Amino acid sequence: MAILVVGRLEPSLEAQLSAAHTPLRLPVAVEQAEAVTVIVCGGRPGVDAALMDTLPHLGAVVNFGAGVDAIDVDAARARGIGVSNTPDVLSDTVADTALGLILDTMRGFAAADRYVRAGRWAAEGPFRYTRDLTGSRVGILGLGRIGSAIATRLLGFDCAIAYHNRREVPGSSYRYAASPVELAASVDVLVVATAGGADSAQLVSREVLTALGPQGYLVNIARGSVVDQDALIDLLTTGGLAGAGLDVYTGEPNVPAALCDLDNVVLLPHMGSATARTRTAMATLAMRNLEEFLASGQLVTPV
Ligand code: 8YV
């Protein structure tokens, strides 16, 4: 039984994995491929059907991260290959990141920091007025584990919370909007917290962003693929949106220069879950999935 690592693993996972095993790395020779029963990966480049087909005894793909959009889960299912992720342990940290991004985007903290450092406070006077989060209307696209943790935090800011999911969440006290457009049209801030992948691709379309409008803010801590990034840049540049806070992008780690040039956006380098404590917890959960699969053929947190 051999373990294959795909892509570059996070230091926290690499350390735990190398301490316990001697995994193979790509490319692997045909004889080695025969022995591979489990892949360990984290985000891109991920695992596609073509790679699965070169590994005849592959039984599981262990992913570091909650989102499994870089893995062809349907192809895995069709081949009887299990896929695990690292849910729950990162929800609070990602929700904290979302709150930071919402506050920073509305209050302009990063822009104000640049203003101070450039000596403009002394030269030009006080920074521009900004917008309050307290009492504002926030829409959450994707009220799952992370979306719910964001909503809980926003209650402390007296926000009116609405959400859109494919199906209404039974018993939820938050207002349900029947579509992303309807949600965007009725809020000051739209927070994207849905899973990535084909089902949610460009869910936040130009129409949705236009509905959010010139006074509206977009915050994305999910996946770049969920948002029409060209339309977003277009609207941010022409006053069609008030601002945006982004942790994720289309084509990461490259961020379009057009976004970097804008003062009404806050840009983070996909660091939603990147605290030492949470990344260690994610690595530990990924290792538990690996060890359990090696011991019993079962995964602890299958998707
Ligand atoms: C990680 C993430 O940055 O969990 C996810 O889906 O996007 C992040 O927590 C990523 O998985 C690290 O590779």
Residues whose N, C-alpha, C, O or C-beta is under 5 A from the ligand:
A	BS01	8YV	G42 G43 F64 G65 A66 G67 H270 S273
